Amino acid sequence: MAGTPPYPGVDVTGTVHIVGAGLSGLAAALRLARAGRRIVIHEGAGHAGGRCRSFHDATLDRRIDNGNHLMLSGNRGVESFLAEAGAPGGLAGPEDAEFPFMDLGTGERWCVRPNRGPVPWWIFVSARRVPGTSAGDYLQGLKLARAGREDTVAGCLGTARPGFRRFWEPLAVGVLNTSVDDGAAALLWPVLKETFGRGATACRPRMARVGLSETFADPALVRLRGQGAEVRLNRRLKGLALHHGRVARLVFADGEETLDNGDAVILAVPPAVAAELVDGLIVPKGTRAIVNAHFRLESAIDGVSLTGLVGGTAEWIFRRGDVASVTVSAADSLAAEPAEAIADRIWPEVVRALGLGARQLPPHRIVKEKRATFAETPAEVARRPGTDTAYPNLKLAGDWTDTGLPATIEGAVRSGFRAAEALTRTP
Ligand SMILES: Cc1cc2nc3c(=O)[nH]c(=O)nc-3n(C[C@H](O)[C@H](O)[C@H](O)COP(=O)(O)OP(=O)(O)OC[C@H]3O[C@@H](n4cnc5c(N)ncnc54)[C@H](O)[C@@H]3O)c2cc1C
């Protein structure tokens, strides 16, 4: 939105150097560019988008995403990002809040269908909930509101009721990318409150209509360049030089960048990189893998679709065009297996879930993101730093910072907005 007046109180004098062009860095850049700041983005890779990107896969001869990304219609950070990038229509999904599921063990199918409005009467209607559960299985979720810092999902909710394995576990593992025995219960409540807690309009599943890059990074870069931001790809930050308690220089392989008074830096890099760059910074150290298995099918669908699976290895199947992509979260042990073994294991589950009949393994690609997110355990959550650092002109962004949310696109985007807003407080 070129020409939008700066937000009140924004110091529009200096340049903001944003290091890392993942969604947190891009969110910070969009907000600051809109407020009239001069922006320079330094990205170590040859492309923007970080852990949320698309690429052409030669085996499938299709453009695929590094991993399926599920969002919900109540993700207001995501919505703001898309609006500020000038691409509000990038997401697609069912008109209603519908989550079709299959149990790969028993063959049973069902569809979880929250109702419109904030009063969740759907939990009292058997056709809208998981078979074999009652309203009490869902009311267990209220315990999450009082979850302590040390509580795990399994410890907080209890695992005895049938709804745990068929509702709470898939939801928690998908959101936290950490097993229910380790995952921090406290991170789930804000997600539930902002999505399922607001009824069907806020919990419709949302997926990239075309691809993640086309939805997020590409339009953001077009908008930012149009607003005069400089985007420097293949520019890895190697060090920060500190002087008089502030960042004075940025050190790159190809030279240095001296900061004037009024200039600032937002570090929007992964936690391990931030800890190398900033002495004494405490960050989450553990990580969890996500494995995605992409298969090219013989037939295509219009739009996108999502199916949840329990009782097997595959957890979610996303379909877009003629590609079916399976997600397995908290997948460190699976990621250690050879790609072909993973494909052989998952393909029969896809055949069953999509009712494809007996089929040979089609062209496929296994993508292992070994450090997909930080391990969202109570101990690692306690290590998340805030936006501010000991240096007034240095702010942090990233899904691993202390957003109060899980490490998701929504968390990443909000951390970027927060870092941008923090600079408005810094003279
Ligand atoms: C397979 C997978 C599936 C996922 N599924 C979902 C999902 O379903 N829903 C959801 O909401 N979220 C999901 N996520 C999480 C989501 O992708 C992340 O939360 C989000 O992309 C993180 O953005 P970020 O900006 O915090 O970090 P990153 O995307 O990691 O961005 C950091 C950037 O910094 C750059 N960088 C690193 N070092 C340097 C350096 N020294 N100098 C300059 N640049 C540097 C990197 O190249 C990168 O571009 C998934 C993630 C993965 C990997």
PDBQT file of the ligand as one rigid body, heavy atoms in Angstrom, charges set to zero:
ROOT
HETATM    1  C1  LIG A 501       7.440 -29.659   6.505  1.00  0.00    +0.000 C 
HETATM    2  C2  LIG A 501       6.825 -28.551   7.314  1.00  0.00    +0.000 A 
HETATM    3  C3  LIG A 501       5.449 -28.555   7.523  1.00  0.00    +0.000 A 
HETATM    4  C4  LIG A 501       4.863 -27.528   8.253  1.00  0.00    +0.000 A 
HETATM    5  N1  LIG A 501       3.505 -27.542   8.418  1.00  0.00    +0.000 NA
HETATM    6  C5  LIG A 501       2.902 -26.461   8.938  1.00  0.00    +0.000 A 
HETATM    7  C6  LIG A 501       1.490 -26.376   8.956  1.00  0.00    +0.000 A 
HETATM    8  O1  LIG A 501       0.777 -27.302   8.532  1.00  0.00    +0.000 OA
HETATM    9  N2  LIG A 501       0.920 -25.239   9.442  1.00  0.00    +0.000 N 
HETATM   10  C7  LIG A 501       1.677 -24.208   9.919  1.00  0.00    +0.000 A 
HETATM   11  O2  LIG A 501       1.096 -23.179  10.302  1.00  0.00    +0.000 OA
HETATM   12  N3  LIG A 501       3.034 -24.283   9.967  1.00  0.00    +0.000 NA
HETATM   13  C8  LIG A 501       3.656 -25.373   9.483  1.00  0.00    +0.000 A 
HETATM   14  N4  LIG A 501       5.024 -25.448   9.471  1.00  0.00    +0.000 N 
HETATM   15  C9  LIG A 501       5.798 -24.417  10.187  1.00  0.00    +0.000 C 
HETATM   16  C10 LIG A 501       6.044 -23.166   9.334  1.00  0.00    +0.000 C 
HETATM   17  O3  LIG A 501       6.602 -23.510   8.084  1.00  0.00    +0.000 OA
HETATM   18  C11 LIG A 501       7.023 -22.275  10.085  1.00  0.00    +0.000 C 
HETATM   19  O4  LIG A 501       6.481 -21.964  11.353  1.00  0.00    +0.000 OA
HETATM   20  C12 LIG A 501       7.353 -20.958   9.391  1.00  0.00    +0.000 C 
HETATM   21  O5  LIG A 501       7.589 -21.124   8.030  1.00  0.00    +0.000 OA
HETATM   22  C13 LIG A 501       8.589 -20.373  10.095  1.00  0.00    +0.000 C 
HETATM   23  O6  LIG A 501       8.954 -19.128   9.535  1.00  0.00    +0.000 OA
HETATM   24  P1  LIG A 501      10.183 -18.335  10.157  1.00  0.00    +0.000 P 
HETATM   25  O7  LIG A 501      10.317 -17.070   9.412  1.00  0.00    +0.000 OA
HETATM   26  O8  LIG A 501      10.026 -18.276  11.621  1.00  0.00    +0.000 OA
HETATM   27  O9  LIG A 501      11.465 -19.264   9.926  1.00  0.00    +0.000 OA
HETATM   28  P2  LIG A 501      12.181 -19.784   8.585  1.00  0.00    +0.000 P 
HETATM   29  O10 LIG A 501      11.156 -20.125   7.568  1.00  0.00    +0.000 OA
HETATM   30  O11 LIG A 501      13.107 -20.858   9.016  1.00  0.00    +0.000 OA
HETATM   31  O12 LIG A 501      13.014 -18.530   8.043  1.00  0.00    +0.000 OA
HETATM   32  C14 LIG A 501      14.337 -18.257   8.411  1.00  0.00    +0.000 C 
HETATM   33  C15 LIG A 501      15.079 -17.713   7.205  1.00  0.00    +0.000 C 
HETATM   34  O13 LIG A 501      16.371 -17.304   7.610  1.00  0.00    +0.000 OA
HETATM   35  C16 LIG A 501      17.297 -17.660   6.597  1.00  0.00    +0.000 C 
HETATM   36  N5  LIG A 501      18.637 -17.691   7.199  1.00  0.00    +0.000 N 
HETATM   37  C17 LIG A 501      19.163 -18.630   8.022  1.00  0.00    +0.000 A 
HETATM   38  N6  LIG A 501      20.401 -18.265   8.405  1.00  0.00    +0.000 NA
HETATM   39  C18 LIG A 501      20.662 -17.060   7.824  1.00  0.00    +0.000 A 
HETATM   40  C19 LIG A 501      21.768 -16.163   7.857  1.00  0.00    +0.000 A 
HETATM   41  N7  LIG A 501      22.863 -16.418   8.592  1.00  0.00    +0.000 N 
HETATM   42  N8  LIG A 501      21.705 -15.024   7.124  1.00  0.00    +0.000 NA
HETATM   43  C20 LIG A 501      20.594 -14.726   6.386  1.00  0.00    +0.000 A 
HETATM   44  N9  LIG A 501      19.525 -15.545   6.322  1.00  0.00    +0.000 NA
HETATM   45  C21 LIG A 501      19.539 -16.696   7.045  1.00  0.00    +0.000 A 
HETATM   46  C22 LIG A 501      16.780 -19.008   6.120  1.00  0.00    +0.000 C 
HETATM   47  O14 LIG A 501      17.294 -19.329   4.830  1.00  0.00    +0.000 OA
HETATM   48  C23 LIG A 501      15.274 -18.758   6.112  1.00  0.00    +0.000 C 
HETATM   49  O15 LIG A 501      14.820 -18.251   4.886  1.00  0.00    +0.000 OA
HETATM   50  C24 LIG A 501       5.656 -26.500   8.800  1.00  0.00    +0.000 A 
HETATM   51  C25 LIG A 501       7.031 -26.508   8.605  1.00  0.00    +0.000 A 
HETATM   52  C26 LIG A 501       7.621 -27.507   7.869  1.00  0.00    +0.000 A 
HETATM   53  C27 LIG A 501       9.104 -27.503   7.651  1.00  0.00    +0.000 C 
ENDROOT
TORSDOF 0
